[in-house]
């Protein structure tokens, strides 16, 4: 067995999911090391139960790698591991990234910009139209649409991307050789031709309700931002929103009729700080794909105030008085140009919520400005 085959073996052990694989990699360097480990070695792994060790040992004898690879070849299933150079960079940097991705089609290129689109399975005609139109326009601007191929919002997002002659990625909560829902059989074929269907779950694994929440972190993890089209207050789509926030991604939300239950969640998100979207350009500007073409009078006035503030600071040396300790830390992390919020979070060691608050205060004080794509630069 070679190292790539060992990855297939490891991700097919009953009861050994992503979190337990993480525990194993805390003790071993590669899947080959895990395969060659004996029971005594496995007992030293913190958090690994006796039944897990039994399953690992049992799997060594029953996993037919040759038959498995033949099945994958026959069904045009490929895979990529977290150690491969073409593994999506954004996804690799999230908490709890999948160690393996099975896929049919073509994975995105490293320069592809992706946006996740999620929403209710039981969306209204308004939701269908919005999901389709905005996805189509984004695809025409070379943005790859990522969704989950479920009925409702996901389906219309994928269709919009395809009609926009763009790429689209469907993240499944089952094996990539299984079409779920079955009604999307033709859509799945088109997605494979113009992107990919991907899953961290091995082929032949049927869809189970418990698997779907975990796949949401992949939708947001691949994307620069996530658009919520329609969602009730307690919608499952909000799981993806929470994942996006934890990953430092932009959250976009479509405003809806205040009397509609399916707009309760999206309107609430906007009240909580999500970016309201009424056209695709709102997203393009925020993720840095398009640059604003109009400078408002208010911005010009604000720039004049900034220049005045610079003079005062230089003359009176009041920079230390202007900023509190947290603001000084974040300011020190910002380069003259193009500091991304993810980099600032890493350097400052602040969580995203706290960092956004500090950045807002620095903007209000005229010390920095925000650029499209969640980038920031110093003004003084």
Secondary structure, DSSP 8 states (H G I E B T S, - for coil): --HHHHHHHHTTSTT--HHHHHHHHTT-SSHHHHHH--HHHHHTSTT--HHHHHHHHHHHHH--HHHHHHHHHHTT-EEEETTSTTS-HHHHTSTT--SEEEEEE----TT-EEEEEE--TT--HHHHHHHHHHHHHHHHTTEEEEE---TTHHHHHHHHHHHTT--EEEE-SS-TTS-SSGGGHHHHHHHHHTEEEEESS-TT----HHHHHHHHHHHHHH-SEEEE-S--TT-THHHHHHHHHHTT-EEEEE---TT-GGGHHHHHHHHTT-EEESSHHHHHHHHTSS------HHHHHHHHHHHHHHHHHHHH--HHHHS-HHHHHHHHH--SS-EEHHHHHHHH---HHHHHHHHHHHHHTTSEEEETTTEEEE--
